[in-house]
Amino acid sequence: MATAKDYRRTRELKDLLRRDHTLNGGILFGLEGHIIEIQARAMEVLKRPEPWRLVTNVSGMARTPIREALDRIAGAFAKLRIPEPEVSIQINLIPPAVEKDGTWLDLPLAIILLQASGYLPDLPEHEEGDFILVGEVGLHAEVRRVPGVLSIAYCARPGQKLIVPYGNERECALILAKSGHEGCGIFPVATLEEVIKYFQGQGVLENALKNGIKFDNLIPKAIDLGRIRGQQKAKDAACIAAAGGHNLLLIGPPGEGKSLLASAIPGILPRLTDPEKVELTRIYSAYGALEQDGVAVTRRPMRSVHHSASRQSIIGGGNRIPRPGEITLAHLGVLFLDEIAEFPASTIEAMRQPIESGEIVISRVGATLNFPCRFTLVAAMNPCPCGYFGSDMCRCKDTDVKKYQKKLSGPILDRIDLQVEMDRLSTEERLLRLRKTSPPGSE
């Protein structure tokens, strides 16, 4: 026989069916962040508590990782001893046209599930849009770092509060470099329990922007061009390339400093402006290259690519949602192709349009994305297959030499403004460079 307590509980559960729940999350699509509105509603009162995964349905172009998030969230709830729901829950992700992937929505999904089940109180309607929640929830109720959070934070409106994982807060602070984010707060959390207590009104989250944030350089300092001995003609060409934004081809035998000279060019390029630093940091964040918090791209990047690299890794691409390649990671810096004649012709030819336009357009069935790639191309190659053409050491046939030198097509060579033949270093220059690079006490 039902008791008064049972009737009261039934009324409370039925009251949940009339409530609306809305939160904001964020995802990364290519290099751009998108704010996702998450709606939830209790649909039906159940006869008994059921597992979270069985009673929750998600609509709105949610891919498999989003559905797998429900299993991780259920594990986190079990860790925190949160009871199973007594209502079925429908979740809708808006806009439906944007494909939802990754683990960025774990945290807002967990909170809105607790609101829809009655475990957490509702936010007042005028406060529902004040928060953007981003983060991966682990089985042990920890909140983990996610890539690309800077691009998501860039979508925040003035005054919004961003709740992000510990380890992402310093990266998010770069949004202050651009106007339109006045009054925004960044609140790092380490566990799901912290967020639950905050929405219960029992906890306080600290704004990471209060004490100021310092950043370390992700890109190491370039080699000093002035310390390179010999090859004056090639160094002059490097200075011209850096000053005028010209592409450069270095032709010479092995061991004459082609790679060393290329690695010094980022150091003589103009310094990055603040907007350029933020743009590059967003690219590296979206790529997942910021392995720790508090680092930013404050120097011109130098990307050295081996000829065995795949076309997709250089140009960019992917199965569903394209990812940036090396040409995008070299944006505003130097892309160095060592032994360019050994690269597959299809890979080199695919770079013709990006070199010309400064961007790469990648089309897939589900998306077409534009990635920036305004870089200085520095390429190096041997004059012949053995590398010693013109000396007594060369054993190549004339036909082999001509065939090798024709591996680069006319359209590619037209896009390389400066072509320099490097001389062999003299014995004095080699010894001088050896003395300069030898550690103290090594003689």
C-alpha positions as CSV (number, residue, x, y, z in Angstrom):
1,M,0.0,0.0,0.0
2,A,1.4,3.4,-1.0
3,T,2.3,5.7,1.8
4,A,2.1,9.5,2.0
5,K,5.8,9.6,1.4
6,D,5.3,7.6,-1.9
7,Y,2.6,10.0,-3.1
8,R,4.8,13.0,-2.3
9,R,7.7,11.4,-4.2
10,T,5.5,10.7,-7.2
11,R,4.4,14.3,-7.3
12,E,8.0,15.5,-7.2
13,L,8.9,13.2,-10.1
14,K,5.9,14.3,-12.1
15,D,6.9,17.9,-11.4
16,L,10.2,17.2,-13.1
17,L,8.4,16.6,-16.4
18,R,7.3,20.2,-16.6
19,R,10.8,21.7,-16.1
20,D,13.1,23.0,-18.8
21,H,16.9,22.7,-18.6
22,T,19.5,24.5,-20.7
23,L,23.2,24.8,-20.5
24,N,26.0,25.9,-22.9
25,G,28.9,23.7,-23.9
26,G,31.5,24.0,-26.6
27,I,33.1,21.8,-29.3
28,L,36.0,22.2,-31.7
29,F,35.3,21.8,-35.4
30,G,38.5,22.0,-37.4
31,L,40.2,25.1,-35.9
32,E,37.0,26.9,-34.9
33,G,35.1,26.6,-31.7
34,H,31.3,26.4,-31.6
35,I,29.0,27.0,-28.7
36,I,26.5,24.1,-28.3
37,E,23.2,24.7,-26.6
38,I,22.3,21.6,-24.6
39,Q,18.6,21.2,-23.8
40,A,17.3,18.5,-21.5
41,R,13.9,17.3,-20.2
42,A,12.5,14.5,-18.1
43,M,10.1,12.6,-20.3
44,E,8.6,9.8,-18.2
45,V,8.4,8.7,-14.6
46,L,9.9,5.2,-14.2
47,K,8.6,2.4,-12.0
48,R,12.0,2.0,-10.5
49,P,15.5,3.6,-10.8
50,E,17.3,2.6,-14.0
51,P,20.9,3.0,-15.2
52,W,21.8,6.4,-16.7
53,R,22.8,4.9,-20.0
54,L,19.5,3.1,-20.5
55,V,17.2,6.0,-19.7
56,T,19.1,8.8,-21.6
57,N,18.6,9.6,-25.3
58,V,20.7,12.2,-27.1
59,S,19.7,13.8,-30.4
60,G,21.2,16.5,-32.5
61,M,24.0,14.9,-34.6
62,A,25.8,13.3,-31.7
63,R,28.6,11.0,-32.8
64,T,29.7,7.8,-31.0
65,P,32.1,9.6,-28.6
66,I,29.2,11.7,-27.3
67,R,27.2,8.5,-26.6
68,E,30.2,6.9,-25.0
69,A,30.4,9.9,-22.7
70,L,27.2,8.6,-21.0
71,D,29.1,5.5,-19.9
72,R,32.0,7.6,-18.5
73,I,29.5,9.9,-16.7
74,A,27.6,7.0,-15.2
75,G,30.9,5.7,-13.8
76,A,31.7,9.1,-12.3
77,F,28.2,9.2,-10.8
78,A,28.8,5.8,-9.3
79,K,32.1,7.0,-7.8
80,L,30.2,10.0,-6.2
81,R,27.4,7.7,-5.0
82,I,24.8,9.6,-7.0
83,P,21.6,7.5,-7.2
84,E,20.3,6.3,-10.5
85,P,17.5,8.3,-12.1
86,E,13.8,7.6,-11.7
87,V,12.8,9.5,-14.9
88,S,13.8,9.0,-18.5
89,I,15.7,11.9,-20.0
90,Q,15.8,13.4,-23.5
91,I,18.8,15.6,-24.4
92,N,19.0,17.7,-27.6
93,L,22.1,19.4,-28.9
94,I,21.7,22.6,-30.9
95,P,22.5,23.5,-33.7
96,P,21.8,20.0,-35.1
97,A,23.7,20.8,-38.4
98,V,27.0,20.8,-36.6
99,E,28.5,17.3,-36.0
100,K,29.3,16.7,-32.4
101,D,32.4,14.7,-31.7
102,G,35.1,14.4,-29.0
103,T,34.9,14.8,-25.2
104,W,34.3,18.5,-24.9
105,L,30.7,18.1,-23.9
106,D,31.2,15.6,-21.1
107,L,31.0,18.1,-18.3
108,P,27.9,20.0,-19.4
109,L,26.1,16.7,-20.1
110,A,26.9,15.5,-16.6
111,I,25.5,18.6,-15.0
112,I,22.3,18.8,-17.1
113,L,21.6,15.1,-16.5
114,L,21.7,15.8,-12.7
115,Q,19.4,18.8,-13.2
116,A,16.9,16.8,-15.3
117,S,16.8,14.0,-12.8
118,G,16.2,16.4,-9.9
119,Y,19.5,15.9,-8.2
120,L,20.6,19.4,-8.9
121,P,18.4,22.5,-8.7
122,D,17.5,24.4,-11.8
123,L,19.3,27.6,-12.7
124,P,17.1,30.7,-13.0
125,E,16.2,31.3,-16.7
126,H,18.1,34.5,-16.9
127,E,21.3,32.7,-15.7
128,E,21.2,29.7,-17.9
129,G,23.3,31.5,-20.6
130,D,25.9,32.8,-18.2
131,F,28.0,29.6,-18.2
132,I,30.0,27.7,-20.8
133,L,31.1,24.3,-19.5
134,V,33.9,22.3,-21.2
135,G,35.8,19.3,-20.1
136,E,36.2,15.5,-20.3
137,V,34.8,13.5,-17.3
138,G,36.7,10.4,-16.3
139,L,35.4,7.3,-14.7
140,H,36.9,8.4,-11.4
141,A,35.0,11.8,-11.5
142,E,38.1,13.7,-12.5
143,V,37.7,16.5,-15.1
144,R,40.5,16.2,-17.8
145,R,42.1,18.6,-20.1
146,V,40.8,18.9,-23.7
147,P,42.5,20.3,-26.8
148,G,41.3,23.4,-28.6
149,V,39.7,25.0,-25.6
150,L,41.1,28.4,-26.6
151,S,39.0,28.4,-29.8
152,I,35.9,27.5,-27.7
153,A,36.7,30.3,-25.2
154,Y,37.0,32.7,-28.1
155,C,33.2,32.2,-28.7
156,A,32.3,33.5,-25.2
157,R,30.3,36.7,-24.9
158,P,31.2,39.5,-22.5
159,G,30.4,38.5,-18.9
160,Q,30.1,34.8,-19.5
161,K,31.8,32.3,-17.0
162,L,33.9,29.5,-18.5
163,I,34.2,26.4,-16.3
164,V,37.1,24.5,-17.7
165,P,39.5,21.7,-16.5
166,Y,42.6,22.5,-14.5
167,G,45.4,22.7,-17.1
168,N,43.3,24.7,-19.6
169,E,42.7,27.9,-17.7
170,R,45.9,29.7,-18.6
171,E,45.4,28.9,-22.3
172,C,41.8,30.3,-22.0
173,A,43.2,33.5,-20.6
174,L,44.5,34.5,-24.0
175,I,40.9,35.6,-24.9
176,L,41.7,38.8,-23.1
177,A,44.0,39.7,-26.0
178,K,40.9,40.4,-28.1
179,S,38.1,42.8,-27.4
180,G,34.7,41.4,-26.9
181,H,35.5,39.3,-23.8
182,E,35.1,42.0,-21.2
183,G,34.0,40.7,-17.8
184,C,34.6,37.0,-18.7
185,G,35.7,34.7,-15.9
186,I,37.7,31.5,-16.2
187,F,37.1,28.9,-13.4
188,P,39.2,25.8,-13.4
189,V,38.0,22.6,-11.8
190,A,39.7,19.3,-11.1
191,T,36.8,17.1,-10.2
192,L,33.1,16.7,-11.1
193,E,32.3,17.0,-7.4
194,E,33.6,20.6,-7.4
195,V,31.1,21.6,-10.2
196,I,28.2,19.8,-8.5
197,K,28.8,21.6,-5.2
198,Y,29.0,24.9,-7.0
199,F,25.7,24.4,-8.7
200,Q,24.2,23.2,-5.4
201,G,25.3,26.5,-3.9
202,Q,27.7,24.8,-1.5
203,G,31.0,25.6,-3.1
204,V,33.0,28.5,-4.7
205,L,35.1,28.4,-7.8
206,E,38.1,30.8,-8.1
207,N,38.5,33.0,-11.1
208,A,41.9,32.2,-12.7
209,L,42.2,35.7,-14.1
210,K,42.4,37.4,-10.7
211,N,46.2,37.0,-10.1
212,G,47.4,37.5,-13.7
213,I,48.9,34.7,-15.9
214,K,52.3,34.3,-17.4
215,F,53.1,32.2,-20.4
216,D,56.1,30.1,-21.5
217,N,57.3,29.8,-25.1
218,L,56.3,26.7,-27.0
219,I,58.7,27.3,-29.9
220,P,62.4,27.2,-29.0
221,K,64.7,30.0,-29.9
222,A,66.0,29.8,-33.5
223,I,69.7,29.4,-34.3
224,D,71.6,32.7,-34.6
225,L,72.3,33.3,-38.3
226,G,75.4,35.3,-37.5
227,R,77.0,32.3,-35.9
228,I,76.9,30.3,-39.2
229,R,80.3,30.4,-40.9
230,G,80.7,30.4,-44.7
231,Q,78.0,30.2,-47.3
232,Q,77.7,34.0,-47.5
233,K,75.7,33.8,-50.8
234,A,73.1,31.5,-49.2
235,K,72.9,33.6,-46.1
236,D,72.3,36.7,-48.2
237,A,69.5,34.8,-50.0
238,A,68.0,33.8,-46.6
239,C,67.9,37.5,-45.5
240,I,66.2,38.5,-48.7
241,A,63.7,35.6,-48.3
242,A,62.9,36.7,-44.8
243,A,62.6,40.4,-45.6
244,G,60.4,39.9,-48.7
245,G,58.5,36.8,-47.8
246,H,60.1,34.8,-50.7
247,N,60.4,31.1,-51.0
248,L,63.9,29.7,-51.1
249,L,65.5,26.6,-52.6
250,L,69.0,25.6,-51.4
251,I,70.9,23.2,-53.7
252,G,74.2,21.7,-52.6
253,P,76.1,18.6,-51.6
254,P,75.4,16.9,-48.2
255,G,76.9,18.4,-45.1
256,E,77.2,22.0,-46.3
257,G,74.7,23.6,-43.9
258,K,71.4,23.6,-45.8
259,S,69.4,22.4,-42.8
260,L,71.3,24.6,-40.4
261,L,70.7,27.7,-42.5
262,A,67.0,26.9,-42.8
263,S,66.6,26.5,-39.0
264,A,68.1,30.0,-38.6
265,I,65.6,31.8,-40.8
266,P,62.7,32.0,-38.2
267,G,65.1,34.0,-36.1
268,I,65.4,36.8,-38.7
269,L,61.7,37.0,-39.5
270,P,59.8,39.9,-38.0
271,R,58.5,39.4,-34.5
272,L,54.9,38.1,-34.1
273,T,52.2,40.6,-33.2
274,D,49.9,39.8,-30.3
275,P,47.0,38.8,-32.6
276,E,49.4,36.6,-34.5
277,K,50.5,34.9,-31.3
278,V,46.9,34.2,-30.4
279,E,46.1,32.9,-33.9
280,L,49.1,30.5,-33.8
281,T,48.3,29.3,-30.2
282,R,44.7,28.5,-31.3
283,I,46.1,26.4,-34.2
284,Y,48.5,24.5,-31.9
285,S,45.8,24.1,-29.3
286,A,43.3,22.7,-31.8
287,Y,46.0,20.3,-33.1
288,G,46.7,19.1,-29.5
289,A,50.3,20.3,-29.5
290,L,49.9,22.2,-26.2
291,E,50.8,19.3,-23.9
292,Q,50.9,21.5,-20.8
293,D,49.1,24.6,-19.7
294,G,50.7,28.0,-19.7
295,V,52.5,27.7,-23.0
296,A,51.9,29.9,-26.0
297,V,53.3,30.2,-29.5
298,T,55.2,33.5,-29.2
299,R,57.9,32.8,-31.8
300,R,57.7,32.0,-35.5
301,P,57.3,28.2,-36.0
302,M,59.8,26.1,-37.9
303,R,58.4,22.8,-39.2
304,S,60.9,20.4,-40.7
305,V,59.2,17.7,-42.7
306,H,60.8,14.4,-43.8
307,H,60.1,13.1,-47.3
308,S,58.5,10.0,-45.9
309,A,55.7,12.0,-44.4
310,S,52.2,11.2,-45.9
311,R,50.4,13.7,-48.0
312,Q,47.6,14.0,-45.4
313,S,50.0,14.8,-42.6
314,I,51.5,17.6,-44.7
315,I,48.5,19.1,-46.3
316,G,45.9,18.2,-43.7
317,G,42.8,16.0,-43.7
318,G,41.0,13.2,-42.0
319,N,38.1,10.8,-42.3
320,R,35.2,13.0,-41.1
321,I,36.4,16.2,-39.6
322,P,39.7,17.4,-41.3
323,R,42.7,18.2,-39.1
324,P,45.4,20.7,-39.9
325,G,48.7,19.5,-41.4
326,E,52.2,20.6,-41.3
327,I,51.6,23.5,-43.7
328,T,49.1,25.0,-41.3
329,L,51.4,24.4,-38.3
330,A,54.0,26.4,-40.2
331,H,51.6,29.3,-40.6
332,L,53.4,32.6,-40.2
333,G,56.7,30.7,-40.0
334,V,59.0,28.4,-42.0
335,L,58.2,25.1,-43.7
336,F,61.4,23.2,-44.4
337,L,61.3,20.4,-46.9
338,D,64.6,18.6,-46.8
339,E,65.4,16.5,-49.9
340,I,62.4,18.0,-51.7
341,A,63.2,15.9,-54.8
342,E,62.5,12.7,-52.8
343,F,59.0,13.8,-51.9
344,P,56.2,12.1,-53.9
345,A,55.2,14.3,-56.8
346,S,51.5,14.2,-55.8
347,T,52.4,15.7,-52.4
348,I,54.5,18.5,-53.8
349,E,51.9,19.3,-56.5
350,A,49.2,19.5,-53.8
351,M,51.1,22.4,-52.2
352,R,50.8,24.6,-55.3
353,Q,47.5,26.2,-54.4
354,P,48.3,26.7,-50.7
355,I,51.6,28.4,-51.5
356,E,49.8,30.7,-53.9
357,S,46.8,31.6,-51.8
358,G,48.0,31.2,-48.2
359,E,45.2,28.8,-47.2
360,I,44.2,25.2,-47.8
361,V,40.6,24.2,-48.5
362,I,39.8,20.6,-47.4
363,S,36.5,19.2,-48.4
364,R,34.8,16.1,-47.0
365,V,31.2,14.8,-47.2
366,G,30.4,16.2,-43.8
367,A,32.4,19.5,-43.9
368,T,34.5,21.9,-45.9
369,L,37.1,23.7,-43.9
370,N,39.7,26.4,-44.6
371,F,43.0,26.3,-42.8
372,P,45.5,29.2,-42.9
373,C,49.0,28.4,-44.3
374,R,50.9,31.6,-45.0
375,F,54.5,30.3,-44.6
376,T,57.9,30.8,-46.0
377,L,58.9,27.7,-47.9
378,V,62.5,26.7,-47.6
379,A,63.5,23.6,-49.6
380,A,66.8,21.8,-49.9
381,M,68.0,19.2,-52.4
382,N,71.1,17.6,-53.7
383,P,72.3,18.5,-57.2
384,C,72.2,14.8,-58.2
385,P,71.2,11.4,-56.7
386,C,74.6,10.9,-55.0
387,G,74.9,14.6,-54.0
388,Y,78.3,15.3,-55.3
389,F,77.7,16.6,-58.8
390,G,80.5,18.6,-60.2
391,S,83.2,16.9,-58.1
392,D,85.4,13.9,-58.5
393,M,83.3,12.1,-56.0
394,C,80.2,12.0,-58.3
395,R,79.4,8.7,-59.9
396,C,76.1,9.7,-61.5
397,K,75.4,9.4,-65.2
398,D,74.3,12.5,-67.1
399,T,70.9,11.1,-67.7
400,D,70.4,10.3,-64.0
401,V,71.4,13.9,-63.1
402,K,69.0,15.4,-65.6
403,K,66.2,13.1,-64.5
404,Y,66.8,14.0,-60.8
405,Q,66.8,17.7,-61.4
406,K,63.6,17.5,-63.3
407,K,61.7,16.0,-60.4
408,L,60.4,19.5,-59.5
409,S,57.8,20.7,-61.9
410,G,57.8,24.1,-63.5
411,P,54.7,25.4,-61.5
412,I,56.5,24.5,-58.3
413,L,59.8,26.2,-59.3
414,D,57.8,29.3,-60.4
415,R,56.6,29.6,-56.8
416,I,60.2,29.5,-55.5
417,D,61.6,33.0,-56.0
418,L,65.2,32.3,-54.9
419,Q,67.3,29.4,-55.9
420,V,70.9,29.2,-54.6
421,E,73.6,26.8,-55.3
422,M,75.7,26.3,-52.2
423,D,79.5,25.9,-52.4
424,R,81.5,23.3,-50.5
425,L,82.9,24.7,-47.3
426,S,86.7,25.2,-47.1
427,T,88.8,23.4,-44.6
428,E,89.3,26.6,-42.6
429,E,85.5,27.2,-42.5
430,R,84.8,23.7,-41.3
431,L,87.4,23.9,-38.6
432,L,86.2,27.3,-37.5
433,R,82.6,26.0,-37.2
434,L,83.9,22.9,-35.3
435,R,85.7,25.1,-32.8
436,K,82.6,27.3,-32.4
437,T,80.3,24.4,-31.7
438,S,82.6,22.2,-29.6
439,P,81.8,22.3,-25.8
440,P,84.3,23.8,-23.4
441,G,87.0,21.3,-22.4
442,S,86.3,18.9,-25.3
443,E,89.7,19.5,-26.9
